[in-house]
Amino acid sequence: MATSPPVPATATSDEERRWLHDKYERLASDEASLSDARTSYFAAIASGLVAAFVVLVVNELTRPLLLLVMTVLLATFGMLLAAIWTIVLRRTVAAQTLWREAAILLERDAAPVVPTVPATVTLRPGETIQIDLARPYLAHETRFTSAPGLTWTDRVRPSELSANVPGFLIGLWVSVLIGTTVWFFFLQ
């Protein structure tokens, strides 16, 4: 995350900071909802394509040319779908990150809740981090940093992990396409 200088406390009033923080929170939440809905939609289509390929292999194994042609069509559509999914998902995650970073910049200098509320939060037995409950976006950012005592699995960002699914599907469809072509021309 690229860091910018914090917003000076004198530039905005307490009420304006609270309003901005709430606005950033709503915008980030809206982007998260969009990301979830789009992921569900594209995942359902991708599952249908994989199921169609399995049915195709089971039913058309005795007709190699038909199997090859239909596999090429399914794989092409699957790669196109995954490419669109990648673009849409990355844009949505980037927008969500924008609003979260805006809230972090606002919190760095002057949180919407004036007093600090320090707390020790236990993520797992034996793994704790120190956060300020008055600064939720900074606390969230702390949660995903390389804080001592946190395992790598505790630092994985779900949005970054889900952004890899379409790329995996592209690789899967390329493998299916190559495998079917090799089978058709050399092994049947």
Backbone as JSON, one array per atom type, in Angstrom:
{
  "sequence": "MATSPPVPATATSDEERRWLHDKYERLASDEASLSDARTSYFAAIASGLVAAFVVLVVNELTRPLLLLVMTVLLATFGMLLAAIWTIVLRRTVAAQTLWREAAILLERDAAPVVPTVPATVTLRPGETIQIDLARPYLAHETRFTSAPGLTWTDRVRPSELSANVPGFLIGLWVSVLIGTTVWFFFLQ",
  "N": [[0.84, -1.16, 0.0], [0.67, 2.12, -0.93], [1.74, 4.87, 0.87], [0.37, 7.93, 1.86], [0.62, 11.35, 2.93], [-0.98, 11.98, 6.08], [-4.34, 13.25, 6.46], [-4.61, 16.55, 7.47], [-5.72, 17.39, 10.74], [-6.84, 19.87, 11.15], [-8.02, 20.54, 8.78], [-10.55, 19.5, 8.54], [-13.65, 19.31, 10.33], [-14.73, 17.66, 13.41], [-17.25, 16.51, 13.0], [-17.36, 16.46, 10.19], [-15.25, 14.71, 9.64], [-16.28, 12.35, 10.8], [-18.5, 11.98, 9.12], [-17.21, 11.64, 6.63], [-15.72, 9.33, 7.19], [-17.77, 7.46, 7.67], [-18.9, 7.51, 5.13], [-16.79, 6.49, 3.53], [-16.69, 3.96, 4.64], [-19.21, 2.91, 3.9], [-18.95, 2.99, 1.1], [-16.78, 1.21, 0.7], [-17.95, -1.09, 1.69], [-20.05, -1.42, -0.14], [-18.56, -1.99, -2.45], [-17.41, -4.4, -1.64], [-19.67, -6.01, -1.5], [-20.43, -6.0, -4.2], [-18.21, -7.33, -5.27], [-18.48, -9.87, -4.07], [-20.96, -10.7, -5.13], [-20.44, -10.68, -7.88], [-18.38, -12.56, -8.01], [-19.74, -14.87, -7.19], [-21.55, -15.13, -9.29], [-19.88, -15.43, -11.6], [-18.47, -17.71, -10.78], [-20.49, -19.62, -10.7], [-21.12, -19.84, -13.43], [-18.64, -20.74, -14.39], [-18.5, -23.21, -13.07], [-20.61, -24.51, -14.32], [-19.56, -24.71, -16.91], [-17.37, -26.42, -16.48], [-18.76, -28.69, -15.63], [-20.19, -29.2, -17.99], [-18.07, -29.88, -19.66], [-17.2, -32.28, -18.47], [-19.47, -33.9, -18.86], [-19.45, -33.89, -21.63], [-17.05, -35.26, -22.21], [-17.65, -37.78, -21.14], [-19.85, -38.57, -22.69], [-19.1, -38.27, -25.4], [-16.72, -39.53, -26.03], [-16.27, -41.53, -27.84], [-16.48, -40.28, -30.26], [-14.14, -38.65, -31.52], [-13.52, -36.27, -33.08], [-15.77, -34.59, -32.73], [-15.64, -34.32, -29.97], [-13.21, -32.92, -29.74], [-13.78, -30.49, -31.12], [-15.94, -29.45, -29.59], [-14.66, -29.24, -27.13], [-12.75, -27.29, -27.7], [-14.46, -25.1, -28.13], [-15.75, -24.9, -25.58], [-13.48, -24.49, -23.92], [-12.46, -22.12, -25.0], [-14.57, -20.33, -24.47], [-14.56, -20.59, -21.68], [-12.0, -19.51, -21.05], [-12.35, -16.88, -21.97], [-14.45, -16.03, -20.3], [-13.13, -16.23, -17.79], [-11.13, -14.33, -18.16], [-12.63, -11.94, -18.37], [-13.8, -12.01, -15.84], [-11.51, -11.72, -14.26], [-10.73, -9.06, -14.89], [-13.0, -7.56, -14.06], [-13.12, -8.28, -11.33], [-10.63, -7.39, -10.35], [-10.87, -4.63, -10.75], [-13.0, -4.04, -9.01], [-11.95, -4.82, -6.52], [-9.82, -3.03, -6.42], [-11.22, -0.6, -6.21], [-12.45, -0.98, -3.73], [-10.19, -1.11, -2.11], [-9.27, 1.51, -2.48], [-11.22, 3.04, -1.07], [-10.89, 2.0, 1.5], [-8.23, 2.72, 2.02], [-8.5, 5.49, 1.96], [-10.04, 5.88, 4.26], [-8.18, 4.97, 6.13], [-6.16, 6.94, 5.89], [-7.55, 9.12, 6.86], [-8.01, 8.27, 9.49], [-5.4, 8.08, 10.51], [-4.45, 10.58, 11.3], [-6.62, 11.85, 12.62], [-9.03, 10.26, 14.14], [-12.52, 9.29, 13.73], [-13.67, 8.86, 16.2], [-12.74, 10.46, 19.01], [-11.16, 9.88, 21.51], [-8.53, 7.5, 22.08], [-8.79, 3.95, 21.99], [-7.2, 1.63, 23.2], [-6.45, -1.82, 22.7], [-5.92, -5.31, 23.23], [-6.07, -7.83, 20.99], [-7.02, -11.14, 20.48], [-6.22, -13.27, 17.99], [-5.89, -15.94, 17.49], [-5.45, -18.71, 19.7], [-2.82, -17.71, 21.66], [-1.84, -15.94, 19.78], [-1.68, -12.63, 19.48], [-2.56, -9.18, 18.85], [-1.88, -5.67, 19.08], [-4.21, -3.12, 18.97], [-6.01, -0.1, 18.07], [-9.17, 0.5, 18.96], [-10.68, 2.66, 18.22], [-9.93, 3.31, 15.74], [-10.81, 1.7, 13.25], [-10.09, 0.97, 10.56], [-7.33, 1.28, 10.47], [-6.77, -0.65, 12.37], [-7.6, -2.91, 10.98], [-5.75, -2.85, 8.89], [-3.41, -3.27, 10.37], [-3.89, -5.85, 11.13], [-3.32, -7.29, 8.83], [-0.63, -6.96, 8.41], [2.89, -7.7, 8.75], [2.96, -8.49, 11.51], [4.6, -9.37, 14.55], [4.38, -12.75, 15.59], [2.2, -13.53, 14.09], [0.96, -15.93, 11.86], [1.61, -16.83, 8.41], [-0.79, -17.5, 7.23], [-2.61, -15.98, 8.62], [-2.16, -13.52, 7.61], [-3.0, -13.45, 5.01], [-4.8, -11.87, 2.52], [-8.17, -12.02, 1.81], [-9.3, -10.89, -0.52], [-7.15, -10.7, -2.3], [-6.53, -13.35, -2.55], [-8.87, -14.42, -3.71], [-8.73, -13.15, -6.14], [-6.99, -14.66, -7.58], [-8.33, -16.88, -8.49], [-9.7, -16.7, -11.08], [-7.43, -16.67, -12.77], [-6.34, -19.17, -12.26], [-8.38, -20.7, -13.37], [-8.13, -20.01, -16.08], [-5.65, -21.2, -16.61], [-6.41, -23.86, -16.16], [-8.28, -24.3, -18.25], [-6.62, -23.91, -20.48], [-4.92, -26.07, -20.11], [-6.76, -28.18, -20.42], [-7.46, -27.79, -23.08], [-4.98, -28.19, -24.39], [-4.43, -30.82, -23.54], [-6.61, -32.28, -24.65], [-6.21, -31.78, -27.38], [-3.68, -32.97, -27.8], [-4.37, -35.61, -27.16], [-6.23, -36.11, -29.24], [-4.71, -35.86, -31.62], [-2.43, -37.49, -31.23], [-2.77, -39.69, -29.46], [-5.11, -41.18, -29.74]],
  "CA": [[0.0, 0.0, 0.0], [1.41, 3.37, -0.98], [1.27, 5.74, 1.94], [0.32, 9.37, 1.61], [0.58, 12.06, 4.2], [-2.32, 11.98, 6.66], [-5.15, 14.46, 6.31], [-4.44, 17.35, 8.68], [-6.92, 17.48, 11.56], [-7.41, 21.21, 11.06], [-8.7, 20.7, 7.5], [-11.94, 19.09, 8.67], [-14.19, 19.29, 11.7], [-15.03, 16.32, 13.91], [-18.46, 16.04, 12.33], [-17.0, 16.17, 8.8], [-14.44, 13.48, 9.65], [-17.2, 11.24, 11.04], [-19.29, 11.79, 7.9], [-16.31, 11.06, 5.63], [-15.39, 7.96, 7.59], [-18.97, 6.65, 7.39], [-19.05, 7.44, 3.67], [-15.78, 5.55, 3.05], [-17.09, 2.64, 5.09], [-20.31, 2.47, 3.04], [-18.44, 2.74, -0.25], [-16.0, -0.02, 0.75], [-18.92, -2.17, 1.88], [-20.73, -1.62, -1.43], [-17.62, -2.67, -3.36], [-17.28, -5.78, -1.18], [-20.89, -6.7, -1.93], [-20.3, -6.2, -5.64], [-17.2, -8.37, -5.48], [-19.07, -11.16, -3.69], [-22.01, -11.06, -6.08], [-19.81, -10.99, -9.17], [-17.65, -13.81, -7.86], [-20.73, -15.95, -7.18], [-22.09, -15.22, -10.65], [-18.88, -16.01, -12.49], [-18.16, -19.06, -10.3], [-21.58, -20.5, -11.14], [-20.94, -20.08, -14.86], [-17.45, -21.58, -14.54], [-18.87, -24.57, -12.64], [-21.42, -25.08, -15.41], [-18.66, -25.06, -18.02], [-16.62, -27.62, -16.09], [-19.71, -29.81, -15.68], [-20.46, -29.48, -19.4], [-16.91, -30.59, -20.2], [-17.21, -33.65, -17.95], [-20.53, -34.6, -19.59], [-18.97, -34.03, -23.0], [-16.04, -36.34, -22.25], [-18.32, -39.06, -20.88], [-20.78, -38.93, -23.77], [-18.57, -38.17, -26.76], [-15.36, -40.1, -26.12], [-16.19, -42.39, -29.04], [-16.45, -39.41, -31.45], [-13.03, -37.75, -31.2], [-13.57, -34.95, -33.71], [-16.8, -33.82, -32.03], [-15.09, -34.01, -28.65], [-12.2, -31.88, -29.91], [-14.43, -29.23, -31.49], [-16.7, -28.96, -28.44], [-13.69, -28.85, -26.1], [-12.19, -26.0, -28.11], [-15.48, -24.09, -27.86], [-15.89, -24.74, -24.13], [-12.25, -23.91, -23.37], [-12.39, -20.71, -25.43], [-15.55, -19.59, -23.67], [-14.07, -20.58, -20.3], [-10.9, -18.54, -20.94], [-12.94, -15.55, -22.12], [-15.16, -15.76, -19.05], [-12.14, -16.01, -16.72], [-10.46, -13.05, -18.41], [-13.57, -10.88, -17.97], [-13.9, -12.11, -14.38], [-10.28, -11.13, -13.72], [-10.78, -7.61, -15.04], [-14.06, -7.02, -13.2], [-12.75, -8.49, -9.93], [-9.52, -6.51, -10.0], [-11.39, -3.26, -10.65], [-13.82, -3.94, -7.8], [-11.04, -4.87, -5.37], [-9.08, -1.76, -6.41], [-12.11, 0.43, -5.68], [-12.6, -1.24, -2.3], [-8.92, -0.7, -1.5], [-9.25, 2.96, -2.5], [-12.03, 3.58, 0.03], [-10.27, 1.62, 2.77], [-7.04, 3.56, 2.22], [-8.98, 6.83, 2.3], [-10.4, 5.84, 5.69], [-6.93, 4.85, 6.9], [-5.52, 8.26, 5.92], [-8.35, 9.95, 7.76], [-7.8, 7.78, 10.85], [-4.02, 8.26, 10.97], [-4.28, 11.86, 11.98], [-7.74, 12.17, 13.5], [-10.09, 9.26, 13.99], [-13.85, 9.82, 13.98], [-13.86, 8.81, 17.66], [-11.57, 11.21, 19.45], [-10.21, 9.2, 22.39], [-8.04, 6.2, 21.62], [-9.29, 2.81, 22.75], [-6.23, 0.55, 22.97], [-6.92, -3.16, 23.06], [-5.17, -6.48, 22.78], [-7.02, -8.73, 20.36], [-6.49, -12.48, 20.25], [-6.67, -13.82, 16.72], [-5.9, -17.38, 17.75], [-4.79, -18.92, 21.0], [-1.4, -17.39, 21.68], [-1.5, -14.93, 18.77], [-2.4, -11.4, 19.8], [-2.04, -7.94, 18.29], [-2.33, -4.45, 19.74], [-4.9, -2.23, 18.04], [-6.81, 0.99, 18.62], [-10.54, 0.24, 18.54], [-11.25, 3.89, 17.68], [-9.45, 3.42, 14.36], [-11.04, 0.35, 12.73], [-9.38, 0.66, 9.32], [-5.93, 1.07, 10.85], [-6.73, -1.96, 13.03], [-7.69, -3.89, 9.9], [-4.45, -2.84, 8.22], [-2.47, -3.92, 11.29], [-4.21, -7.28, 11.12], [-2.73, -7.93, 7.66], [0.79, -6.67, 8.28], [3.77, -8.75, 9.26], [3.09, -8.32, 12.96], [5.24, -10.53, 15.17], [3.49, -13.73, 16.17], [1.14, -13.92, 13.18], [1.38, -16.85, 10.82], [1.34, -16.31, 7.06], [-2.21, -17.68, 6.92], [-3.35, -14.88, 9.23], [-1.89, -12.28, 6.85], [-3.53, -13.57, 3.64], [-5.98, -11.03, 2.26], [-9.12, -12.79, 1.0], [-9.51, -10.29, -1.84], [-6.02, -11.07, -3.14], [-6.65, -14.78, -2.79], [-9.95, -14.66, -4.67], [-8.33, -12.61, -7.44], [-6.21, -15.69, -8.27], [-9.2, -17.95, -8.99], [-9.85, -16.67, -12.54], [-6.16, -17.05, -13.4], [-6.28, -20.63, -12.15], [-9.31, -21.25, -14.36], [-7.52, -19.87, -17.41], [-4.66, -22.28, -16.69], [-7.12, -25.13, -16.26], [-8.84, -24.43, -19.6], [-5.49, -24.1, -21.41], [-4.49, -27.47, -19.93], [-7.78, -29.04, -21.04], [-7.33, -27.62, -24.52], [-3.75, -28.87, -24.81], [-4.6, -32.26, -23.31], [-7.54, -32.84, -25.64], [-5.56, -31.72, -28.7], [-2.65, -34.02, -27.82], [-5.09, -36.88, -27.22], [-6.85, -36.28, -30.56], [-3.74, -36.03, -32.71], [-1.33, -38.42, -31.0], [-3.0, -40.85, -28.59], [-6.33, -41.94, -30.0]],
  "C": [[0.89, 1.23, 0.0], [0.85, 4.31, 0.09], [1.37, 7.19, 1.51], [0.33, 10.07, 2.95], [-0.84, 12.06, 4.75], [-3.02, 13.32, 6.44], [-4.99, 15.29, 7.59], [-5.76, 17.51, 9.42], [-7.6, 18.84, 11.42], [-8.2, 21.42, 9.76], [-10.18, 20.36, 7.59], [-12.36, 19.11, 10.13], [-14.43, 17.84, 12.12], [-16.22, 15.71, 13.18], [-18.16, 15.67, 10.88], [-16.17, 14.89, 8.69], [-15.32, 12.25, 9.87], [-18.01, 10.94, 9.78], [-18.44, 11.13, 6.81], [-16.01, 9.59, 5.94], [-16.57, 7.03, 7.32], [-19.16, 6.46, 5.89], [-18.05, 6.43, 3.09], [-16.16, 4.12, 3.43], [-18.22, 2.08, 4.21], [-19.82, 2.15, 1.63], [-17.62, 1.44, -0.31], [-16.92, -1.23, 0.89], [-19.67, -2.47, 0.58], [-19.84, -2.35, -2.41], [-17.43, -4.13, -2.95], [-18.5, -6.6, -1.59], [-20.86, -6.98, -3.42], [-19.32, -7.33, -5.96], [-17.76, -9.75, -5.17], [-20.1, -11.61, -4.72], [-21.41, -11.45, -7.43], [-19.06, -12.3, -9.11], [-18.61, -14.99, -7.88], [-21.28, -16.19, -8.59], [-21.1, -15.91, -11.59], [-18.51, -17.44, -12.08], [-19.24, -20.05, -10.72], [-21.44, -20.83, -12.62], [-19.74, -21.0, -15.1], [-17.74, -23.03, -14.13], [-19.7, -25.26, -13.71], [-20.56, -25.5, -16.59], [-17.85, -26.32, -17.71], [-17.53, -28.84, -16.13], [-20.03, -30.2, -17.13], [-19.29, -30.24, -20.03], [-16.89, -32.04, -19.73], [-18.28, -34.48, -18.69], [-20.1, -34.86, -21.03], [-17.99, -35.18, -23.12], [-16.72, -37.69, -22.07], [-19.15, -39.5, -22.08], [-20.16, -39.0, -25.16], [-17.15, -38.72, -26.92], [-15.2, -40.96, -27.37], [-16.19, -41.58, -30.34], [-15.4, -38.33, -31.22], [-13.11, -36.36, -31.82], [-14.61, -34.05, -33.03], [-16.31, -33.41, -30.64], [-14.07, -32.88, -28.73], [-12.85, -30.52, -30.2], [-15.18, -28.63, -30.29], [-15.77, -28.53, -27.3], [-13.07, -27.5, -26.43], [-13.19, -24.88, -27.82], [-15.64, -23.83, -26.36], [-14.67, -24.05, -23.52], [-12.12, -22.44, -23.75], [-13.36, -19.86, -24.62], [-15.11, -19.5, -22.21], [-12.94, -19.58, -20.09], [-11.4, -17.11, -21.07], [-13.66, -15.13, -20.84], [-14.18, -15.44, -17.92], [-11.4, -14.69, -16.91], [-11.35, -11.87, -18.01], [-13.71, -10.84, -16.46], [-12.69, -11.46, -13.73], [-10.34, -9.61, -13.76], [-11.8, -7.0, -14.08], [-13.67, -7.14, -11.72], [-11.62, -7.56, -9.51], [-9.98, -5.06, -9.86], [-12.2, -3.06, -9.37], [-12.95, -3.94, -6.55], [-10.23, -3.58, -5.28], [-9.94, -0.64, -5.86], [-12.3, 0.25, -4.18], [-11.34, -0.8, -1.55], [-8.82, 0.82, -1.44], [-10.01, 3.53, -1.3], [-11.45, 3.19, 1.39], [-9.03, 2.48, 3.06], [-7.42, 5.0, 2.54], [-9.37, 6.9, 3.77], [-9.16, 5.74, 6.57], [-6.24, 6.21, 7.01], [-6.25, 9.2, 6.86], [-8.1, 9.57, 9.22], [-6.39, 8.05, 11.38], [-3.85, 9.53, 11.78], [-5.39, 12.14, 12.98], [-8.88, 11.2, 13.24], [-11.45, 9.91, 14.25], [-14.21, 9.81, 15.47], [-12.59, 9.39, 18.26], [-10.66, 10.44, 20.42], [-9.74, 7.88, 21.78], [-8.59, 5.12, 22.54], [-8.34, 1.64, 22.49], [-6.78, -0.79, 23.45], [-5.95, -4.21, 22.54], [-6.21, -7.47, 22.26], [-6.34, -10.06, 20.11], [-7.08, -13.02, 18.96], [-6.81, -15.33, 16.81], [-5.28, -17.57, 19.13], [-3.29, -18.67, 20.9], [-0.98, -16.35, 20.67], [-2.34, -13.68, 19.02], [-1.76, -10.22, 19.06], [-2.62, -6.77, 19.08], [-2.97, -3.55, 18.7], [-5.6, -1.11, 18.81], [-8.22, 0.8, 18.08], [-11.23, 1.48, 17.97], [-10.85, 4.11, 16.22], [-9.59, 2.05, 13.67], [-10.28, 0.01, 11.45], [-7.88, 0.5, 9.56], [-5.77, -0.28, 11.56], [-6.77, -3.08, 11.99], [-6.36, -3.99, 9.15], [-3.38, -3.52, 9.07], [-2.66, -5.43, 11.25], [-3.52, -8.0, 9.95], [-1.27, -7.56, 7.43], [1.61, -7.83, 8.82], [4.02, -8.55, 10.75], [3.74, -9.57, 13.56], [4.18, -11.47, 15.77], [2.35, -14.17, 15.26], [1.69, -14.86, 12.11], [1.04, -16.27, 9.45], [-0.13, -16.46, 6.69], [-3.07, -16.58, 7.53], [-3.16, -13.56, 8.47], [-2.42, -12.33, 5.42], [-4.79, -12.72, 3.53], [-6.94, -11.82, 1.36], [-9.33, -12.21, -0.4], [-8.38, -10.64, -2.79], [-6.08, -12.56, -3.49], [-7.72, -15.07, -3.83], [-9.62, -14.13, -6.05], [-7.51, -13.63, -8.24], [-7.06, -16.79, -8.88], [-9.39, -17.88, -10.5], [-8.58, -17.06, -13.29], [-5.97, -18.56, -13.37], [-7.19, -21.27, -13.19], [-8.79, -21.11, -15.79], [-6.49, -20.97, -17.62], [-5.31, -23.65, -16.85], [-7.66, -25.34, -17.68], [-7.74, -24.58, -20.66], [-5.01, -25.54, -21.32], [-5.47, -28.44, -20.58], [-7.65, -28.99, -22.55], [-6.1, -28.35, -25.05], [-3.89, -30.38, -24.67], [-5.5, -32.92, -24.34], [-6.92, -32.84, -27.03], [-4.49, -32.8, -28.83], [-3.31, -35.39, -27.93], [-5.62, -37.13, -28.62], [-5.81, -36.59, -31.62], [-2.71, -37.15, -32.48], [-1.72, -39.71, -30.26], [-4.24, -41.66, -28.94], [-6.16, -42.98, -31.07]]
}
